[in-house]
Amino acid sequence: MLTKKQIELLEFIHTRTQRDGVPPSFDEMKDALDLRSKSGIHRLITALEERGFIRRLAHKARALEIIKLPDAIADKAGGFTPRVIEGDKTAPPPAALPIETVHALELPVMGRIAAGTPIEAISEVSHHVAVPGSMMRGDAQHYALEVKGDSMIEAGINDGDIVVIRETGTADSGDIVVALVEGHEATLKTLRKRGNAIALEAANPAYETRVFPADQVKVQGRLVGLIRTY
């Protein structure tokens, strides 16, 4: 679900792009939303991108692709066809996007996962979250977890983030996984294989790497995406 400011910004970008053929500047976005600085616009755009509503094209200034619109905006606009805007000209319409790219799906949030000291294993749904289909693979099951702690902060995973997990019982060395330790503690860590042992490695020098016999660590899923709310 989008916040009021996120909806206002998305509608403003869409309206100006449809009218002028170019996206509004960050200064125009800031003034339209009555924000004091452009940093607020950067955060809103990042949030919209993480939720699958827009896409920023790398190495192209002010290039935005609106992938989808909330129903309320799309109905008001009389339908929606995504297009790419680059600089001061309108680019050709993009090729049709695969269905997993343009749709958001509801995933169960299975409580909290520790990015720090392991906590009790999680098995109950606390709520649901909308996740861009591009994060998921059609032939696998997925779920989401809320991160608690800061041990994965150098991997870009912060306290309070929602991580999207693909269910799997196997992982390669170097994958970030949900690991069940000794049958009752769950944690989010980078898995390293060391012969007959498994190392669960933090991405924060304040935390030590923990090493267990391989039979005491069960992989419950692999990280495939992250959602952050501002």
Secondary structure, DSSP 8 states (H G I E B T S, - for coil): ---HHHHHHHHHHHHHHHHHSS---HHHHHHHTT-SSHHHHHHHHHHHHHTTSEEE-TT-TT-EEE----HHHHHHHTS----EEETTEE--------HHHH-EEEEEEEEEEESSS-EE---S--EEEEEEGGG--TTS-EEEEEEESSTTGGGT--TT-EEEEE--S---TT-EEEEEETTTEEEEEEEEEETTEEEEE-SSTTS--EEEEGGGEEEEEEEEEEE---
